[in-house]
């Protein structure tokens, strides 16, 4: 069983974590519990992961994965703990920059009008309104202009419908579609997020489906104050 866990460990971490956006401090939400299912397709391979996310403002996230294995992932600023209860294994990662769940950022980031682009150093250079659709285009900061190009946001009826990142030459790097929105505190949150990532040799597809969101609730003490069991040996890793 542990061989299966190792197989998924770094794959899950790499896909779920390193986020391009620093948008976890989305206004309005102070706490959240939400179910998720993630489907990832690459060439002929399909991976499905499902579980529950608990979020406590400002930067506490607990992701409890139930399928295809049992795994806890606890993120608090510059530290992340990954715990496998069945195998009694655990890892503690530390980093100079905060850990984040990229697909969760895509959900909570809609609470910022500019999707967090201003905080990243992007600058607005075009805004076009056609009926109930608004298209904004953003220039990257100078420090990343050799790797990244324009960022395009499209809103329809006040809901974020797509976000696209281009290369400096104008080719699409990633394109994300948002749908099945629900409204909370005047903000539309997408319960379905689909992302295409384009590479030279292949295209990957990721679909996140959220369900049963509970906003601004009191989260269980066992989640917020979770401590690793005393009999668990934790391997320390610098990220």
N, C-alpha and C positions, 0 to 999 in steps of 0.2 A: 504493500500500500504506500509506503514511504517513497518508493521509486516513482510512483505516479505524482506524488506531491512535489518532488524535486523537479520533475518535468514541467510542472505548471508554475512553479515558484517565480522564476525570473521572467517568464513570458507574461504572467499576470501582472507582475510589478511594472515591467517596462511599458506595457500597453496601458495600464490603468494610471500610472503615475505621471512621469515628467510632463508637465503641462506648460504650454507656451503662454497661457494667459494667467495673470495674477489677479483673478477676479473673485476670489472666495469671499471677500468682504462685501458681497452684494447686499444692498440695503433691503429693508423690510423683514427678511427672514432672520429670526434669532435662533430657531432650532427647527429640525426637520427629521422626520422618519419617512423613508420611501423604499418601496420594493423596486428591484431592477432585474432586467434580463438583457444580457449582452451577447449578440451574435457577431462573430468575426469570420470573414471569408477571405482567404488568400489562396489563389490558384484553385486547386481541388480540395483544399482543406477547410473545414468548418469547425469552429470552436464555439461552444455555448456555455456561458457562465451566468449564474443567477444568485441573488442574495438580497441583503437589506443594507441600506446606508443610514447612519445616524449622524446628523450634523449639529454641532453646537457652536454658535458664534463666539469668537471670531474665527478660530482655526483649529477646531477639534473635529475629526472625522473618524468614524468607525465603520468599516465595511466588513460585513459578515457574509462570507460566501458559503452557500450550502450545496451548490452543484457546480462542477463535477466532484468537488471534494470539500471538506470542512476547513475553512480558513478564516482567521480574524486578521484584519489589517487596521492598525490604529495609528493615525497621523496627528501629531501635535507639533506644529511649526517645523523645526529642523530635525525632528526625530520620527521614525516610523518603525513600528513593531509588527512583525508578521508571525502569527501563532497558529500552529496546527494541533488542535486539541487531541485528535485521535492518535497522532504519531508522537505527541508530547515533544514536539520540536518548536523552536522559536528563533527568530533573528531580529536583531535591533540595528537599524540603519541610521546613521547620522550624516548630515549634509550641511554645507555652508548656506544653502538656500532652502526655503521651505518646500516640503513635499506636498504634492497636490494630486487629486484624482482628476485627470483630464476630462473624462466623460461627465463627471459630476459638475465640473466647472462650466461645461457647455450648458448645463441645465440652469444652474444658479446665476450664471453670468448675464442672463437676460434682464436681471433686475437693475443693471446699469444701462443707462440710455445709450452709451457709446460702446457697450459690450466690453468695457475695460480697455479699449484701444488707447485712450488718452493717457492712462496710467502707464502704458507700455511705451509711450513716446511717439505714437502715431499722430499725424495731423490731418485734419479733414481738408480735402481740396476740391470735392465735388458733391453737390446735393441736388438730386433731380426728383421732383414730385410729379407723378402722373396718376391723377384720380386719387385712389386710396393707397397707392403704392409709393414708397419712398426708397430711393437708391442712394446710398452714400459711399464715397470712395476715399480711402485713407492712404497717405504716404507713410512708409516705414521710417523709423528713426535712422539717422545717418550711420549709427554703429552697426546696423543690420542690413543696410541697403544693398550690400553685395550678395547677400543670401536670400533676402526676402523682398517682394515687390508690393504692389497695391493690395489692400484688403478691401473687399466689397461686402457691404451689408445691405440686405433687402428686407424692408418691412412692408407688410400688407395688412391693412386695417388695424394698425397698431401692434401687430404681432411680428416678431422676428421670423422670417420664413427661410432665409438662407444666409450663409456666410462663406465667402470664398477668399482664399489666400493665393496670390499669384507669385510667380518667380519674377526676378528683375526683368526678364525678357517677355513677360506677359503670359507665360504658360501656367495653367492651373496646377497648384501643389496639393491643395486640399479643398474640398467643397462639402459643406454641411447643410442639410435640410432639416428644418424644425416643423413639427406638425402635432396635431392632436393637443392643442393648448388648453390649459385650464387657467382661470383667472383667480388671483389672490391678491388682495390689497392693490387693486388697479394694475397689476402686472400679469402678463400672460406667460405662463411657464409651459414649455413643450414636454409632453409625455412621450414623444417619439423623436429621436435624433438619429439621422442617418448620415454617415460620413464616407466620402470617397477620398482615398489618398493615392496620388498618382506618382509612380516611379518609372524609371527608364524601361524596365523590363516587365512591370506588372502593375496592376491596380488592386488595392485592397478595399474591402467594404466592411463597415462596422455599423451595426444597428443597435441602438439602446432603446429599450421600452421600459418606461417607468409606470408604476401603478400604486394605488393606495397611498398617496401623499398625505402626511399629517403635519401641518405647518404650526410652528410656535407652540409646541406641546412640551410638557415636562418629560424629559428623557429618563429612562431607567438609570438609577444610581449604578447598577452593575455595568452599564455601558460607559458612562461618563467617567467613572472612577475605577475603571478596570485595572487590576494589577496582575502581573504574570504570576501564576502559581509558584509556590516556593520550590516545588520539586522539578521545575522546568529549567534546564540549562539553556541560557540565551547566548547565541553566537553574535558577537559585536562586529559590525561591518561599516567601514567608512565609505560613503557613496561618492 
